[in-house]
Amino acid sequence: MGYDALRRELVERLDALQQGSFLILGEPVPAPEKSGLFSRRPKPAPTRYVQFLRDPRHLYGECVGSSWIGGDWEISEAEHDRLRTLGWLAPGDPDPAGTQPSHPNYWVTVDLDRAGDLATKATGALSLLGADPAALEWRTS
């Protein structure tokens, strides 16, 4: 599946997302390494993802945050600038929708009727960060 088909499917899933439900589109999360009985498990390897939440008036989206702003993924300054050009806000940016942005991820809040815009931002971010669209998986909660 390419990014155009992925964007279309994401729009459909965002339109069908129930209030209070989460949708995650991202790389598979590696299984944690087995360790001894009382050993701490190592932190899982970072993955590229976007995630979404629907509330009564908005769709809220997040993109994996840059390690230099507290996130998990190594993002260059040029990639950061391009994510911003796509419409993603960074932690600490003013929130025009009055929602509570999450840190340390990039984020954006749109009206419910703008699922297509959010899907464009999301698939653009995954493409920019080099995620393979055929390897991405859907998770809900």
A tleap script that builds the chain and sets N, CA, C and O, in Angstrom:
source leaprc.protein.ff14SB
mol = sequence {
  NMET GLY TYR ASP ALA LEU ARG ARG GLU LEU
  VAL GLU ARG LEU ASP ALA LEU GLN GLN GLY
  SER PHE LEU ILE LEU GLY GLU PRO VAL PRO
  ALA PRO GLU LYS SER GLY LEU PHE SER ARG
  ARG PRO LYS PRO ALA PRO THR ARG TYR VAL
  GLN PHE LEU ARG ASP PRO ARG HIE LEU TYR
  GLY GLU CYS VAL GLY SER SER TRP ILE GLY
  GLY ASP TRP GLU ILE SER GLU ALA GLU HIE
  ASP ARG LEU ARG THR LEU GLY TRP LEU ALA
  PRO GLY ASP PRO ASP PRO ALA GLY THR GLN
  PRO SER HIE PRO ASN TYR TRP VAL THR VAL
  ASP LEU ASP ARG ALA GLY ASP LEU ALA THR
  LYS ALA THR GLY ALA LEU SER LEU LEU GLY
  ALA ASP PRO ALA ALA LEU GLU TRP ARG THR
  CSER
}
set mol.1.N position { 0.856 -1.178 0.000 }
set mol.1.CA position { 0.000 0.000 0.000 }
set mol.1.C position { 0.897 1.235 0.000 }
set mol.1.O position { 1.843 1.325 0.783 }
set mol.2.N position { 0.598 2.170 -0.872 }
set mol.2.CA position { 1.333 3.427 -0.924 }
set mol.2.C position { 0.685 4.479 -0.033 }
set mol.2.O position { -0.350 4.234 0.586 }
set mol.3.N position { 1.305 5.644 0.022 }
set mol.3.CA position { 0.814 6.694 0.906 }
set mol.3.C position { -0.536 7.279 0.473 }
set mol.3.O position { -1.303 7.723 1.328 }
set mol.4.N position { -0.847 7.291 -0.832 }
set mol.4.CA position { -2.165 7.798 -1.251 }
set mol.4.C position { -3.284 6.896 -0.735 }
set mol.4.O position { -4.285 7.377 -0.205 }
set mol.5.N position { -3.106 5.586 -0.894 }
set mol.5.CA position { -4.112 4.640 -0.401 }
set mol.5.C position { -4.181 4.682 1.126 }
set mol.5.O position { -5.262 4.596 1.709 }
set mol.6.N position { -3.028 4.813 1.762 }
set mol.6.CA position { -2.992 4.891 3.223 }
set mol.6.C position { -3.749 6.121 3.708 }
set mol.6.O position { -4.486 6.043 4.691 }
set mol.7.N position { -3.577 7.260 3.032 }
set mol.7.CA position { -4.285 8.481 3.399 }
set mol.7.C position { -5.798 8.281 3.282 }
set mol.7.O position { -6.546 8.689 4.171 }
set mol.8.N position { -6.250 7.662 2.198 }
set mol.8.CA position { -7.696 7.424 2.020 }
set mol.8.C position { -8.243 6.538 3.139 }
set mol.8.O position { -9.311 6.811 3.688 }
set mol.9.N position { -7.510 5.480 3.472 }
set mol.9.CA position { -7.967 4.599 4.552 }
set mol.9.C position { -7.971 5.335 5.889 }
set mol.9.O position { -8.870 5.133 6.705 }
set mol.10.N position { -6.984 6.178 6.116 }
set mol.10.CA position { -6.926 6.940 7.362 }
set mol.10.C position { -8.118 7.881 7.477 }
set mol.10.O position { -8.686 8.014 8.561 }
set mol.11.N position { -8.507 8.531 6.398 }
set mol.11.CA position { -9.690 9.401 6.429 }
set mol.11.C position { -10.918 8.593 6.834 }
set mol.11.O position { -11.704 9.034 7.672 }
set mol.12.N position { -11.085 7.419 6.245 }
set mol.12.CA position { -12.231 6.569 6.590 }
set mol.12.C position { -12.209 6.181 8.066 }
set mol.12.O position { -13.240 6.227 8.738 }
set mol.13.N position { -11.058 5.807 8.562 }
set mol.13.CA position { -10.942 5.398 9.964 }
set mol.13.C position { -11.151 6.577 10.913 }
set mol.13.O position { -11.753 6.415 11.974 }
set mol.14.N position { -10.661 7.757 10.545 }
set mol.14.CA position { -10.878 8.938 11.390 }
set mol.14.C position { -12.353 9.320 11.414 }
set mol.14.O position { -12.884 9.688 12.462 }
set mol.15.N position { -13.015 9.234 10.265 }
set mol.15.CA position { -14.452 9.542 10.218 }
set mol.15.C position { -15.262 8.570 11.073 }
set mol.15.O position { -16.286 8.950 11.640 }
set mol.16.N position { -14.809 7.315 11.169 }
set mol.16.CA position { -15.528 6.291 11.939 }
set mol.16.C position { -15.086 6.219 13.399 }
set mol.16.O position { -15.687 5.488 14.187 }
set mol.17.N position { -14.048 6.961 13.771 }
set mol.17.CA position { -13.513 6.889 15.130 }
set mol.17.C position { -14.563 7.369 16.134 }
set mol.17.O position { -15.147 8.440 15.972 }
set mol.18.N position { -14.792 6.571 17.159 }
set mol.18.CA position { -15.776 6.901 18.191 }
set mol.18.C position { -15.193 7.901 19.188 }
set mol.18.O position { -13.984 7.929 19.422 }
set mol.19.N position { -16.051 8.706 19.758 }
set mol.19.CA position { -15.640 9.694 20.751 }
set mol.19.C position { -14.881 9.009 21.891 }
set mol.19.O position { -15.334 7.998 22.427 }
set mol.20.N position { -13.739 9.562 22.249 }
set mol.20.CA position { -12.922 9.027 23.326 }
set mol.20.C position { -12.031 7.870 22.931 }
set mol.20.O position { -11.287 7.348 23.761 }
set mol.21.N position { -12.096 7.458 21.657 }
set mol.21.CA position { -11.276 6.342 21.189 }
set mol.21.C position { -9.975 6.838 20.581 }
set mol.21.O position { -9.901 7.939 20.036 }
set mol.22.N position { -8.953 6.002 20.687 }
set mol.22.CA position { -7.645 6.281 20.108 }
set mol.22.C position { -7.432 5.416 18.878 }
set mol.22.O position { -7.902 4.280 18.810 }
set mol.23.N position { -6.718 5.968 17.910 }
set mol.23.CA position { -6.282 5.237 16.729 }
set mol.23.C position { -4.795 5.530 16.558 }
set mol.23.O position { -4.374 6.686 16.602 }
set mol.24.N position { -4.012 4.491 16.367 }
set mol.24.CA position { -2.576 4.637 16.165 }
set mol.24.C position { -2.217 3.981 14.845 }
set mol.24.O position { -2.643 2.862 14.559 }
set mol.25.N position { -1.434 4.681 14.049 }
set mol.25.CA position { -0.885 4.147 12.808 }
set mol.25.C position { 0.627 4.259 12.934 }
set mol.25.O position { 1.168 5.361 13.024 }
set mol.26.N position { 1.304 3.124 12.941 }
set mol.26.CA position { 2.748 3.190 13.118 }
set mol.26.C position { 3.437 1.884 12.832 }
set mol.26.O position { 2.828 0.878 12.469 }
set mol.27.N position { 4.737 1.948 13.014 }
set mol.27.CA position { 5.544 0.758 12.833 }
set mol.27.C position { 5.251 -0.219 13.964 }
set mol.27.O position { 4.878 0.195 15.061 }
set mol.28.N position { 5.416 -1.494 13.707 }
set mol.28.CA position { 5.202 -2.473 14.781 }
set mol.28.C position { 6.126 -2.181 15.963 }
set mol.28.O position { 7.284 -1.803 15.786 }
set mol.29.N position { 5.595 -2.363 17.156 }
set mol.29.CA position { 6.384 -2.169 18.372 }
set mol.29.C position { 7.112 -3.473 18.640 }
set mol.29.O position { 6.473 -4.511 18.811 }
set mol.30.N position { 8.463 -3.441 18.679 }
set mol.30.CA position { 9.201 -4.682 18.911 }
set mol.30.C position { 8.865 -5.277 20.274 }
set mol.30.O position { 8.646 -4.556 21.247 }
set mol.31.N position { 8.829 -6.597 20.323 }
set mol.31.CA position { 8.588 -7.279 21.605 }
set mol.31.C position { 9.763 -6.995 22.533 }
set mol.31.O position { 10.914 -6.987 22.098 }
set mol.32.N position { 9.470 -6.761 23.817 }
set mol.32.CA position { 10.572 -6.505 24.749 }
set mol.32.C position { 11.456 -7.742 24.888 }
set mol.32.O position { 10.994 -8.879 24.791 }
set mol.33.N position { 12.729 -7.483 25.116 }
set mol.33.CA position { 13.660 -8.585 25.316 }
set mol.33.C position { 13.342 -9.284 26.628 }
set mol.33.O position { 12.950 -8.652 27.609 }
set mol.34.N position { 13.515 -10.589 26.627 }
set mol.34.CA position { 13.296 -11.340 27.859 }
set mol.34.C position { 14.443 -11.048 28.811 }
set mol.34.O position { 15.600 -10.923 28.409 }
set mol.35.N position { 14.088 -10.944 30.076 }
set mol.35.CA position { 15.118 -10.687 31.080 }
set mol.35.C position { 14.840 -11.563 32.288 }
set mol.35.O position { 13.849 -12.293 32.324 }
set mol.36.N position { 15.712 -11.487 33.269 }
set mol.36.CA position { 15.562 -12.284 34.482 }
set mol.36.C position { 14.309 -11.904 35.248 }
set mol.36.O position { 13.647 -10.918 34.923 }
set mol.37.N position { 13.994 -12.670 36.240 }
set mol.37.CA position { 12.785 -12.500 37.024 }
set mol.37.C position { 12.638 -11.097 37.609 }
set mol.37.O position { 11.547 -10.531 37.554 }
set mol.38.N position { 13.686 -10.530 38.159 }
set mol.38.CA position { 13.594 -9.222 38.788 }
set mol.38.C position { 14.311 -8.128 38.000 }
set mol.38.O position { 14.516 -7.027 38.511 }
set mol.39.N position { 14.682 -8.420 36.790 }
set mol.39.CA position { 15.382 -7.440 35.969 }
set mol.39.C position { 14.401 -6.440 35.370 }
set mol.39.O position { 13.247 -6.762 35.088 }
set mol.40.N position { 14.887 -5.231 35.188 }
set mol.40.CA position { 14.085 -4.228 34.490 }
set mol.40.C position { 14.149 -4.507 32.998 }
set mol.40.O position { 15.197 -4.865 32.461 }
set mol.41.N position { 13.039 -4.342 32.356 }
set mol.41.CA position { 13.034 -4.509 30.912 }
set mol.41.C position { 13.609 -3.257 30.276 }
set mol.41.O position { 13.332 -2.143 30.721 }
set mol.42.N position { 14.411 -3.439 29.234 }
set mol.42.CA position { 14.946 -2.262 28.559 }
set mol.42.C position { 13.835 -1.512 27.838 }
set mol.42.O position { 12.816 -2.088 27.457 }
set mol.43.N position { 14.056 -0.228 27.665 }
set mol.43.CA position { 13.103 0.598 26.931 }
set mol.43.C position { 13.020 0.076 25.498 }
set mol.43.O position { 14.054 -0.198 24.889 }
set mol.44.N position { 11.803 -0.069 24.941 }
set mol.44.CA position { 11.693 -0.578 23.572 }
set mol.44.C position { 12.324 0.395 22.583 }
set mol.44.O position { 12.419 1.596 22.837 }
set mol.45.N position { 12.746 -0.148 21.467 }
set mol.45.CA position { 13.320 0.685 20.408 }
set mol.45.C position { 12.261 1.672 19.913 }
set mol.45.O position { 11.081 1.325 19.848 }
set mol.46.N position { 12.662 2.884 19.567 }
set mol.46.CA position { 11.683 3.865 19.094 }
set mol.46.C position { 11.106 3.468 17.742 }
set mol.46.O position { 11.766 2.812 16.937 }
set mol.47.N position { 9.885 3.871 17.513 }
set mol.47.CA position { 9.213 3.629 16.239 }
set mol.47.C position { 8.583 4.928 15.752 }
set mol.47.O position { 8.370 5.861 16.526 }
set mol.48.N position { 8.291 4.969 14.466 }
set mol.48.CA position { 7.605 6.117 13.869 }
set mol.48.C position { 6.106 5.833 13.905 }
set mol.48.O position { 5.661 4.745 13.540 }
set mol.49.N position { 5.340 6.816 14.347 }
set mol.49.CA position { 3.898 6.635 14.454 }
set mol.49.C position { 3.184 7.989 14.452 }
set mol.49.O position { 3.783 9.039 14.687 }
set mol.50.N position { 1.901 7.919 14.180 }
set mol.50.CA position { 0.970 9.010 14.411 }
set mol.50.C position { -0.187 8.418 15.195 }
set mol.50.O position { -0.516 7.242 15.033 }
set mol.51.N position { -0.801 9.224 16.039 }
set mol.51.CA position { -1.933 8.719 16.822 }
set mol.51.C position { -2.994 9.802 16.918 }
set mol.51.O position { -2.710 10.993 16.784 }
set mol.52.N position { -4.230 9.358 17.155 }
set mol.52.CA position { -5.371 10.254 17.080 }
set mol.52.C position { -6.362 9.976 18.201 }
set mol.52.O position { -6.479 8.852 18.690 }
set mol.53.N position { -7.063 11.018 18.589 }
set mol.53.CA position { -8.128 10.933 19.586 }
set mol.53.C position { -9.273 11.798 19.097 }
set mol.53.O position { -9.058 12.892 18.576 }
set mol.54.N position { -10.477 11.309 19.264 }
set mol.54.CA position { -11.661 12.087 18.898 }
set mol.54.C position { -12.361 12.532 20.168 }
set mol.54.O position { -12.595 11.729 21.072 }
set mol.55.N position { -12.702 13.836 20.234 }
set mol.55.CA position { -13.534 14.332 21.322 }
set mol.55.C position { -14.828 14.870 20.697 }
set mol.55.O position { -14.999 14.747 19.484 }
set mol.56.N position { -15.720 15.445 21.458 }
set mol.56.CA position { -17.005 15.857 20.873 }
set mol.56.C position { -16.900 16.886 19.742 }
set mol.56.O position { -17.786 16.952 18.890 }
set mol.57.N position { -15.829 17.689 19.722 }
set mol.57.CA position { -15.728 18.743 18.705 }
set mol.57.C position { -14.488 18.652 17.824 }
set mol.57.O position { -14.425 19.305 16.783 }
set mol.58.N position { -13.502 17.851 18.226 }
set mol.58.CA position { -12.221 17.867 17.533 }
set mol.58.C position { -11.679 16.471 17.254 }
set mol.58.O position { -12.086 15.475 17.853 }
set mol.59.N position { -10.744 16.452 16.315 }
set mol.59.CA position { -9.832 15.335 16.143 }
set mol.59.C position { -8.467 15.851 16.568 }
set mol.59.O position { -8.021 16.897 16.098 }
set mol.60.N position { -7.815 15.132 17.443 }
set mol.60.CA position { -6.521 15.518 17.963 }
set mol.60.C position { -5.503 14.532 17.407 }
set mol.60.O position { -5.699 13.320 17.499 }
set mol.61.N position { -4.427 15.038 16.836 }
set mol.61.CA position { -3.402 14.172 16.269 }
set mol.61.C position { -2.051 14.442 16.888 }
set mol.61.O position { -1.739 15.569 17.272 }
set mol.62.N position { -1.253 13.394 16.980 }
set mol.62.CA position { 0.120 13.498 17.448 }
set mol.62.C position { 1.019 12.726 16.499 }
set mol.62.O position { 0.617 11.730 15.898 }
set mol.63.N position { 2.256 13.219 16.380 }
set mol.63.CA position { 3.305 12.557 15.621 }
set mol.63.C position { 4.483 12.360 16.563 }
set mol.63.O position { 4.757 13.219 17.400 }
set mol.64.N position { 5.176 11.244 16.436 }
set mol.64.CA position { 6.318 10.967 17.306 }
set mol.64.C position { 7.200 12.203 17.441 }
set mol.64.O position { 7.499 12.882 16.459 }
set mol.65.N position { 7.605 12.477 18.665 }
set mol.65.CA position { 8.411 13.658 18.940 }
set mol.65.C position { 9.895 13.438 18.704 }
set mol.65.O position { 10.398 12.316 18.746 }
set mol.66.N position { 10.565 14.532 18.458 }
set mol.66.CA position { 12.006 14.520 18.253 }
set mol.66.C position { 12.732 14.285 19.570 }
set mol.66.O position { 12.308 14.768 20.620 }
set mol.67.N position { 13.817 13.548 19.506 }
set mol.67.CA position { 14.591 13.281 20.718 }
set mol.67.C position { 15.160 14.568 21.311 }
set mol.67.O position { 15.384 14.626 22.520 }
set mol.68.N position { 15.396 15.581 20.517 }
set mol.68.CA position { 15.959 16.811 21.068 }
set mol.68.C position { 14.910 17.702 21.723 }
set mol.68.O position { 15.252 18.747 22.276 }
set mol.69.N position { 13.626 17.303 21.671 }
set mol.69.CA position { 12.594 18.000 22.445 }
set mol.69.C position { 11.905 17.029 23.407 }
set mol.69.O position { 10.784 17.270 23.854 }
set mol.70.N position { 12.600 15.922 23.720 }
set mol.70.CA position { 12.087 14.976 24.701 }
set mol.70.C position { 11.367 13.778 24.136 }
set mol.70.O position { 10.901 12.929 24.897 }
set mol.71.N position { 11.259 13.681 22.809 }
set mol.71.CA position { 10.570 12.558 22.182 }
set mol.71.C position { 11.489 11.372 21.952 }
set mol.71.O position { 12.615 11.332 22.448 }
set mol.72.N position { 10.988 10.406 21.190 }
set mol.72.CA position { 11.692 9.141 21.007 }
set mol.72.C position { 12.484 9.029 19.704 }
set mol.72.O position { 13.383 8.193 19.609 }
set mol.73.N position { 12.173 9.847 18.703 }
set mol.73.CA position { 12.748 9.636 17.381 }
set mol.73.C position { 13.819 10.689 17.078 }
set mol.73.O position { 13.666 11.859 17.429 }
set mol.74.N position { 14.896 10.264 16.425 }
set mol.74.CA position { 15.955 11.188 16.004 }
set mol.74.C position { 15.445 11.968 14.787 }
set mol.74.O position { 15.322 11.412 13.696 }
set mol.75.N position { 15.155 13.231 14.977 }
set mol.75.CA position { 14.645 14.084 13.913 }
set mol.75.C position { 15.628 15.246 13.746 }
set mol.75.O position { 15.990 15.912 14.716 }
set mol.76.N position { 16.048 15.474 12.516 }
set mol.76.CA position { 16.985 16.566 12.251 }
set mol.76.C position { 16.263 17.910 12.312 }
set mol.76.O position { 15.033 17.969 12.303 }
set mol.77.N position { 17.025 18.958 12.373 }
set mol.77.CA position { 16.419 20.297 12.377 }
set mol.77.C position { 15.657 20.546 11.077 }
set mol.77.O position { 14.597 21.173 11.093 }
set mol.78.N position { 16.184 20.061 9.954 }
set mol.78.CA position { 15.495 20.215 8.672 }
set mol.78.C position { 14.162 19.450 8.673 }
set mol.78.O position { 13.155 19.956 8.177 }
set mol.79.N position { 14.162 18.233 9.229 }
set mol.79.CA position { 12.910 17.461 9.319 }
set mol.79.C position { 11.926 18.163 10.246 }
set mol.79.O position { 10.729 18.213 9.966 }
set mol.80.N position { 12.432 18.704 11.348 }
set mol.80.CA position { 11.577 19.466 12.269 }
set mol.80.C position { 10.909 20.619 11.519 }
set mol.80.O position { 9.702 20.828 11.640 }
set mol.81.N position { 11.686 21.351 10.757 }
set mol.81.CA position { 11.131 22.473 10.002 }
set mol.81.C position { 10.103 21.999 8.981 }
set mol.81.O position { 9.085 22.660 8.776 }
set mol.82.N position { 10.359 20.865 8.341 }
set mol.82.CA position { 9.405 20.352 7.349 }
set mol.82.C position { 8.128 19.839 8.022 }
set mol.82.O position { 7.039 19.986 7.467 }
set mol.83.N position { 8.250 19.241 9.206 }
set mol.83.CA position { 7.046 18.841 9.946 }
set mol.83.C position { 6.204 20.070 10.272 }
set mol.83.O position { 4.979 20.038 10.162 }
set mol.84.N position { 6.859 21.137 10.670 }
set mol.84.CA position { 6.151 22.385 10.973 }
set mol.84.C position { 5.460 22.927 9.723 }
set mol.84.O position { 4.340 23.431 9.800 }
set mol.85.N position { 6.128 22.825 8.574 }
set mol.85.CA position { 5.536 23.276 7.313 }
set mol.85.C position { 4.299 22.442 6.964 }
set mol.85.O position { 3.350 22.956 6.373 }
set mol.86.N position { 4.312 21.157 7.329 }
set mol.86.CA position { 3.136 20.306 7.105 }
set mol.86.C position { 1.954 20.701 7.995 }
set mol.86.O position { 0.821 20.286 7.749 }
set mol.87.N position { 2.223 21.504 9.030 }
set mol.87.CA position { 1.146 21.949 9.913 }
set mol.87.C position { 1.211 21.397 11.319 }
set mol.87.O position { 0.331 21.682 12.130 }
set mol.88.N position { 2.239 20.609 11.631 }
set mol.88.CA position { 2.375 20.069 12.982 }
set mol.88.C position { 2.907 21.146 13.912 }
set mol.88.O position { 3.808 21.901 13.547 }
set mol.89.N position { 2.358 21.217 15.096 }
set mol.89.CA position { 2.832 22.126 16.137 }
set mol.89.C position { 3.819 21.378 17.019 }
set mol.89.O position { 3.749 20.157 17.156 }
set mol.90.N position { 4.729 22.120 17.610 }
set mol.90.CA position { 5.724 21.521 18.496 }
set mol.90.C position { 5.338 21.790 19.938 }
set mol.90.O position { 4.597 22.734 20.212 }
set mol.91.N position { 5.827 20.976 20.866 }
set mol.91.CA position { 5.554 21.242 22.276 }
set mol.91.C position { 5.903 22.692 22.630 }
set mol.91.O position { 6.943 23.218 22.234 }
set mol.92.N position { 5.009 23.309 23.379 }
set mol.92.CA position { 5.203 24.695 23.781 }
set mol.92.C position { 4.552 25.714 22.863 }
set mol.92.O position { 4.440 26.885 23.225 }
set mol.93.N position { 4.115 25.286 21.665 }
set mol.93.CA position { 3.422 26.214 20.771 }
set mol.93.C position { 2.059 26.565 21.344 }
set mol.93.O position { 1.452 25.745 22.033 }
set mol.94.N position { 1.566 27.766 21.072 }
set mol.94.CA position { 0.210 28.119 21.500 }
set mol.94.C position { -0.812 27.177 20.859 }
set mol.94.O position { -0.636 26.716 19.731 }
set mol.95.N position { -1.871 26.908 21.600 }
set mol.95.CA position { -2.906 25.984 21.146 }
set mol.95.C position { -4.121 26.764 20.678 }
set mol.95.O position { -4.911 27.217 21.506 }
set mol.96.N position { -4.296 26.936 19.350 }
set mol.96.CA position { -5.422 27.728 18.855 }
set mol.96.C position { -6.790 27.111 19.138 }
set mol.96.O position { -7.793 27.826 19.137 }
set mol.97.N position { -6.856 25.790 19.380 }
set mol.97.CA position { -8.139 25.130 19.621 }
set mol.97.C position { -8.502 25.068 21.095 }
set mol.97.O position { -9.626 24.697 21.434 }
set mol.98.N position { -7.565 25.429 21.987 }
set mol.98.CA position { -7.858 25.386 23.409 }
set mol.98.C position { -7.857 23.994 24.009 }
set mol.98.O position { -8.409 23.794 25.091 }
set mol.99.N position { -7.249 23.023 23.332 }
set mol.99.CA position { -7.148 21.669 23.885 }
set mol.99.C position { -5.861 21.578 24.701 }
set mol.99.O position { -5.134 22.564 24.826 }
set mol.100.N position { -5.588 20.439 25.237 }
set mol.100.CA position { -4.390 20.236 26.050 }
set mol.100.C position { -3.383 19.422 25.244 }
set mol.100.O position { -3.490 18.197 25.200 }
set mol.101.N position { -2.404 20.072 24.603 }
set mol.101.CA position { -1.447 19.310 23.808 }
set mol.101.C position { -0.579 18.422 24.685 }
set mol.101.O position { -0.344 18.703 25.861 }
set mol.102.N position { -0.120 17.363 24.084 }
set mol.102.CA position { 0.732 16.412 24.793 }
set mol.102.C position { 2.190 16.704 24.499 }
set mol.102.O position { 2.536 17.136 23.399 }
set mol.103.N position { 3.021 16.475 25.459 }
set mol.103.CA position { 4.452 16.635 25.272 }
set mol.103.C position { 5.066 15.262 25.425 }
set mol.103.O position { 4.617 14.520 26.299 }
set mol.104.N position { 6.001 14.885 24.687 }
set mol.104.CA position { 6.887 15.642 23.816 }
set mol.104.C position { 6.589 15.467 22.327 }
set mol.104.O position { 7.473 15.713 21.508 }
set mol.105.N position { 5.410 15.064 21.955 }
set mol.105.CA position { 5.099 14.816 20.551 }
set mol.105.C position { 4.722 16.096 19.820 }
set mol.105.O position { 4.305 17.087 20.419 }
set mol.106.N position { 4.886 16.037 18.493 }
set mol.106.CA position { 4.284 17.057 17.638 }
set mol.106.C position { 2.782 16.827 17.704 }
set mol.106.O position { 2.352 15.699 17.945 }
set mol.107.N position { 1.978 17.849 17.501 }
set mol.107.CA position { 0.542 17.699 17.688 }
set mol.107.C position { -0.221 18.713 16.837 }
set mol.107.O position { 0.339 19.703 16.365 }
set mol.108.N position { -1.484 18.446 16.658 }
set mol.108.CA position { -2.391 19.364 15.969 }
set mol.108.C position { -3.820 18.987 16.359 }
set mol.108.O position { -4.127 17.816 16.581 }
set mol.109.N position { -4.672 19.982 16.436 }
set mol.109.CA position { -6.090 19.765 16.716 }
set mol.109.C position { -6.888 20.375 15.570 }
set mol.109.O position { -6.661 21.525 15.195 }
set mol.110.N position { -7.828 19.600 15.012 }
set mol.110.CA position { -8.660 20.090 13.913 }
set mol.110.C position { -10.127 19.830 14.242 }
set mol.110.O position { -10.446 18.976 15.070 }
set mol.111.N position { -11.011 20.572 13.588 }
set mol.111.CA position { -12.442 20.327 13.714 }
set mol.111.C position { -12.776 18.960 13.118 }
set mol.111.O position { -12.053 18.462 12.255 }
set mol.112.N position { -13.860 18.362 13.573 }
set mol.112.CA position { -14.238 17.011 13.140 }
set mol.112.C position { -14.374 16.885 11.624 }
set mol.112.O position { -14.108 15.820 11.067 }
set mol.113.N position { -14.780 17.948 10.962 }
set mol.113.CA position { -14.992 17.865 9.515 }
set mol.113.C position { -13.693 18.002 8.706 }
set mol.113.O position { -13.736 18.092 7.479 }
set mol.114.N position { -12.548 18.018 9.386 }
set mol.114.CA position { -11.263 18.173 8.696 }
set mol.114.C position { -10.386 16.922 8.806 }
set mol.114.O position { -9.161 17.011 8.899 }
set mol.115.N position { -11.035 15.763 8.794 }
set mol.115.CA position { -10.280 14.498 8.870 }
set mol.115.C position { -9.317 14.364 7.693 }
set mol.115.O position { -8.223 13.822 7.854 }
set mol.116.N position { -9.700 14.845 6.526 }
set mol.116.CA position { -8.819 14.770 5.363 }
set mol.116.C position { -7.547 15.571 5.553 }
set mol.116.O position { -6.465 15.122 5.173 }
set mol.117.N position { -7.666 16.754 6.140 }
set mol.117.CA position { -6.485 17.577 6.412 }
set mol.117.C position { -5.562 16.878 7.406 }
set mol.117.O position { -4.344 16.869 7.232 }
set mol.118.N position { -6.146 16.296 8.440 }
set mol.118.CA position { -5.346 15.599 9.446 }
set mol.118.C position { -4.656 14.377 8.843 }
set mol.118.O position { -3.499 14.098 9.158 }
set mol.119.N position { -5.359 13.655 7.984 }
set mol.119.CA position { -4.766 12.485 7.328 }
set mol.119.C position { -3.605 12.898 6.427 }
set mol.119.O position { -2.604 12.186 6.345 }
set mol.120.N position { -3.725 14.034 5.753 }
set mol.120.CA position { -2.635 14.534 4.909 }
set mol.120.C position { -1.413 14.874 5.751 }
set mol.120.O position { -0.290 14.538 5.375 }
set mol.121.N position { -1.619 15.537 6.886 }
set mol.121.CA position { -0.509 15.862 7.789 }
set mol.121.C position { 0.153 14.577 8.299 }
set mol.121.O position { 1.379 14.477 8.353 }
set mol.122.N position { -0.674 13.604 8.669 }
set mol.122.CA position { -0.158 12.365 9.262 }
set mol.122.C position { 0.645 11.545 8.261 }
set mol.122.O position { 1.763 11.124 8.558 }
set mol.123.N position { 0.089 11.317 7.090 }
set mol.123.CA position { 0.821 10.517 6.101 }
set mol.123.C position { 2.029 11.291 5.578 }
set mol.123.O position { 3.044 10.683 5.240 }
set mol.124.N position { 1.941 12.607 5.505 }
set mol.124.CA position { 3.098 13.405 5.127 }
set mol.124.C position { 4.220 13.274 6.129 }
set mol.124.O position { 5.388 13.184 5.749 }
set mol.125.N position { 3.878 13.261 7.418 }
set mol.125.CA position { 4.890 13.113 8.466 }
set mol.125.C position { 5.549 11.737 8.399 }
set mol.125.O position { 6.772 11.629 8.481 }
set mol.126.N position { 4.746 10.692 8.253 }
set mol.126.CA position { 5.312 9.345 8.186 }
set mol.126.C position { 6.222 9.186 6.972 }
set mol.126.O position { 7.274 8.552 7.053 }
set mol.127.N position { 5.811 9.760 5.857 }
set mol.127.CA position { 6.631 9.717 4.653 }
set mol.127.C position { 7.935 10.484 4.865 }
set mol.127.O position { 9.010 9.982 4.539 }
set mol.128.N position { 7.843 11.682 5.402 }
set mol.128.CA position { 9.016 12.507 5.668 }
set mol.128.C position { 10.014 11.794 6.573 }
set mol.128.O position { 11.222 11.880 6.354 }
set mol.129.N position { 9.518 11.097 7.581 }
set mol.129.CA position { 10.380 10.410 8.537 }
set mol.129.C position { 10.881 9.059 8.030 }
set mol.129.O position { 11.627 8.372 8.728 }
set mol.130.N position { 10.472 8.677 6.817 }
set mol.130.CA position { 11.007 7.478 6.184 }
set mol.130.C position { 10.330 6.179 6.544 }
set mol.130.O position { 10.902 5.110 6.329 }
set mol.131.N position { 9.122 6.238 7.089 }
set mol.131.CA position { 8.403 5.001 7.423 }
set mol.131.C position { 7.944 4.308 6.136 }
set mol.131.O position { 7.533 4.971 5.183 }
set mol.132.N position { 8.014 3.004 6.113 }
set mol.132.CA position { 7.564 2.203 4.977 }
set mol.132.C position { 6.056 2.008 5.103 }
set mol.132.O position { 5.606 1.369 6.053 }
set mol.133.N position { 5.258 2.542 4.167 }
set mol.133.CA position { 3.802 2.435 4.318 }
set mol.133.C position { 3.302 0.991 4.362 }
set mol.133.O position { 2.274 0.709 4.978 }
set mol.134.N position { 4.023 0.079 3.713 }
set mol.134.CA position { 3.599 -1.335 3.715 }
set mol.134.C position { 3.846 -1.998 5.065 }
set mol.134.O position { 3.249 -3.034 5.359 }
set mol.135.N position { 4.712 -1.422 5.888 }
set mol.135.CA position { 5.036 -2.027 7.184 }
set mol.135.C position { 4.221 -1.454 8.326 }
set mol.135.O position { 4.293 -1.962 9.445 }
set mol.136.N position { 3.443 -0.405 8.070 }
set mol.136.CA position { 2.683 0.247 9.149 }
set mol.136.C position { 1.494 -0.609 9.547 }
set mol.136.O position { 0.934 -1.338 8.728 }
set mol.137.N position { 1.121 -0.512 10.802 }
set mol.137.CA position { -0.033 -1.261 11.304 }
set mol.137.C position { -0.961 -0.338 12.075 }
set mol.137.O position { -0.553 0.708 12.580 }
set mol.138.N position { -2.215 -0.749 12.150 }
set mol.138.CA position { -3.268 -0.006 12.836 }
set mol.138.C position { -3.461 -0.590 14.219 }
set mol.138.O position { -3.482 -1.811 14.382 }
set mol.139.N position { -3.603 0.276 15.228 }
set mol.139.CA position { -3.951 -0.160 16.579 }
set mol.139.C position { -5.031 0.785 17.098 }
set mol.139.O position { -5.010 1.980 16.803 }
set mol.140.N position { -5.957 0.258 17.856 }
set mol.140.CA position { -7.010 1.082 18.453 }
set mol.140.C position { -7.101 0.790 19.945 }
set mol.140.O position { -6.655 -0.248 20.435 }
set mol.141.N position { -7.693 1.741 20.639 }
set mol.141.CA position { -7.967 1.510 22.063 }
set mol.141.C position { -9.148 2.354 22.464 }
set mol.141.O position { -9.563 2.324 23.622 }
savepdb mol mol.pdb
quit
